[in-house]
Amino acid sequence: MMTKAQQSATQRTPVDADQIRAILGNIDEEKIMAILDLQPTIAEVEEAAVWAAGDGDVLAKEGRPLSSTAAAIVDVLTADEEEEPPPVH
């Protein structure tokens, strides 16, 4: 079991590509690079994963609003969903 100091350090330590894959599963390298550019913590990536999966209301009910970094990660993860398809000629 982690001590409070270890948990606190984990929450402040930027995540690496392997940790992103472990949390988010199989996502493309472009998204991984975009997430790494944000320098998020493990907690922020986990938070974004919950919101991207559509379970953000659970965190909101607990009084945990989405952090700005987690929101940016959600934007990266859902960017494909929001894109308009190219016009058909």
CYANA upper distance limits for C-alpha pairs under 8 A (distance plus 0.5 A):
  2 MET  CA      6 GLN  CA      6.23
  2 MET  CA      7 GLN  CA      6.62
  3 THR  CA      7 GLN  CA      6.73
  4 LYS  CA      8 SER  CA      6.51
  5 ALA  CA      9 ALA  CA      6.66
  6 GLN  CA     10 THR  CA      6.66
  7 GLN  CA     11 GLN  CA      6.71
  8 SER  CA     12 ARG  CA      6.98
  9 ALA  CA     13 THR  CA      6.56
 10 THR  CA     41 THR  CA      7.89
 10 THR  CA     42 ILE  CA      7.53
 11 GLN  CA     41 THR  CA      6.12
 11 GLN  CA     42 ILE  CA      6.70
 11 GLN  CA     43 ALA  CA      6.17
 12 ARG  CA     41 THR  CA      6.25
 13 THR  CA     40 PRO  CA      8.49
 13 THR  CA     41 THR  CA      6.06
 13 THR  CA     42 ILE  CA      7.94
 14 PRO  CA     39 GLN  CA      5.90
 14 PRO  CA     40 PRO  CA      5.77
 14 PRO  CA     41 THR  CA      4.98
 14 PRO  CA     42 ILE  CA      7.40
 15 VAL  CA     19 GLN  CA      6.64
 15 VAL  CA     20 ILE  CA      7.35
 15 VAL  CA     36 LEU  CA      7.86
 15 VAL  CA     39 GLN  CA      7.39
 15 VAL  CA     40 PRO  CA      6.48
 15 VAL  CA     41 THR  CA      5.61
 15 VAL  CA     42 ILE  CA      5.89
 16 ASP  CA     20 ILE  CA      6.85
 16 ASP  CA     36 LEU  CA      7.50
 17 ALA  CA     21 ARG  CA      6.79
 17 ALA  CA     32 ILE  CA      6.95
 17 ALA  CA     33 MET  CA      8.44
 17 ALA  CA     36 LEU  CA      7.65
 18 ASP  CA     22 ALA  CA      6.67
 19 GLN  CA     23 ILE  CA      6.69
 19 GLN  CA     42 ILE  CA      7.97
 20 ILE  CA     24 LEU  CA      6.31
 20 ILE  CA     25 GLY  CA      8.08
 20 ILE  CA     32 ILE  CA      7.57
 20 ILE  CA     42 ILE  CA      8.41
 20 ILE  CA     45 VAL  CA      7.58
 21 ARG  CA     25 GLY  CA      5.32
 21 ARG  CA     26 ASN  CA      6.64
 21 ARG  CA     27 ILE  CA      7.52
 23 ILE  CA     45 VAL  CA      7.78
 23 ILE  CA     46 GLU  CA      6.99
 23 ILE  CA     49 ALA  CA      7.90
 24 LEU  CA     45 VAL  CA      8.50
 24 LEU  CA     49 ALA  CA      6.87
 27 ILE  CA     31 LYS  CA      7.24
 27 ILE  CA     32 ILE  CA      7.56
 28 ASP  CA     32 ILE  CA      7.01
 29 GLU  CA     33 MET  CA      6.59
 30 GLU  CA     34 ALA  CA      6.74
 31 LYS  CA     35 ILE  CA      6.62
 31 LYS  CA     76 VAL  CA      6.85
 31 LYS  CA     77 LEU  CA      7.47
 32 ILE  CA     36 LEU  CA      6.61
 33 MET  CA     37 ASP  CA      6.69
 34 ALA  CA     38 LEU  CA      7.36
 34 ALA  CA     76 VAL  CA      7.57
 35 ILE  CA     39 GLN  CA      7.52
 35 ILE  CA     40 PRO  CA      7.78
 35 ILE  CA     73 ILE  CA      6.52
 35 ILE  CA     76 VAL  CA      7.67
 36 LEU  CA     40 PRO  CA      7.44
 38 LEU  CA     69 THR  CA      7.37
 38 LEU  CA     72 ALA  CA      8.37
 38 LEU  CA     73 ILE  CA      8.39
 40 PRO  CA     44 GLU  CA      6.34
 40 PRO  CA     45 VAL  CA      7.07
 40 PRO  CA     69 THR  CA      6.98
 40 PRO  CA     70 ALA  CA      8.13
 41 THR  CA     45 VAL  CA      6.92
 42 ILE  CA     46 GLU  CA      6.63
 43 ALA  CA     47 GLU  CA      6.53
 44 GLU  CA     48 ALA  CA      6.61
 44 GLU  CA     67 SER  CA      7.95
 44 GLU  CA     69 THR  CA      7.22
 44 GLU  CA     70 ALA  CA      5.56
 45 VAL  CA     49 ALA  CA      6.63
 45 VAL  CA     70 ALA  CA      6.80
 45 VAL  CA     73 ILE  CA      7.60
 46 GLU  CA     50 VAL  CA      6.93
 47 GLU  CA     51 TRP  CA      6.95
 47 GLU  CA     66 LEU  CA      7.93
 47 GLU  CA     70 ALA  CA      6.79
 48 ALA  CA     52 ALA  CA      6.42
 48 ALA  CA     66 LEU  CA      8.33
 48 ALA  CA     70 ALA  CA      5.33
 48 ALA  CA     71 ALA  CA      7.10
 48 ALA  CA     73 ILE  CA      6.53
 48 ALA  CA     74 VAL  CA      5.88
 49 ALA  CA     53 ALA  CA      6.59
 49 ALA  CA     74 VAL  CA      7.86
 50 VAL  CA     54 GLY  CA      7.14
 50 VAL  CA     55 ASP  CA      5.86
 50 VAL  CA     56 GLY  CA      6.47
 51 TRP  CA     55 ASP  CA      5.77
 51 TRP  CA     56 GLY  CA      4.68
 51 TRP  CA     57 ASP  CA      8.40
 51 TRP  CA     74 VAL  CA      7.51
 52 ALA  CA     56 GLY  CA      8.10
 52 ALA  CA     74 VAL  CA      6.16
 52 ALA  CA     77 LEU  CA      7.54
 52 ALA  CA     78 THR  CA      7.56
 55 ASP  CA     59 LEU  CA      7.91
 56 GLY  CA     60 ALA  CA      6.67
 57 ASP  CA     61 LYS  CA      6.55
 58 VAL  CA     62 GLU  CA      7.09
 59 LEU  CA     63 GLY  CA      7.06
 59 LEU  CA     64 ARG  CA      5.80
 59 LEU  CA     65 PRO  CA      7.55
 60 ALA  CA     64 ARG  CA      5.66
 60 ALA  CA     65 PRO  CA      6.16
 60 ALA  CA     66 LEU  CA      8.45
 66 LEU  CA     70 ALA  CA      6.73
 66 LEU  CA     71 ALA  CA      6.63
 67 SER  CA     71 ALA  CA      6.56
 68 SER  CA     72 ALA  CA      6.75
 69 THR  CA     73 ILE  CA      6.83
 70 ALA  CA     74 VAL  CA      6.73
 71 ALA  CA     75 ASP  CA      6.76
 72 ALA  CA     76 VAL  CA      6.88
 73 ILE  CA     77 LEU  CA      6.67
 74 VAL  CA     78 THR  CA      6.50
 75 ASP  CA     79 ALA  CA      6.19
 78 THR  CA     82 GLU  CA      7.16
 79 ALA  CA     83 GLU  CA      6.95
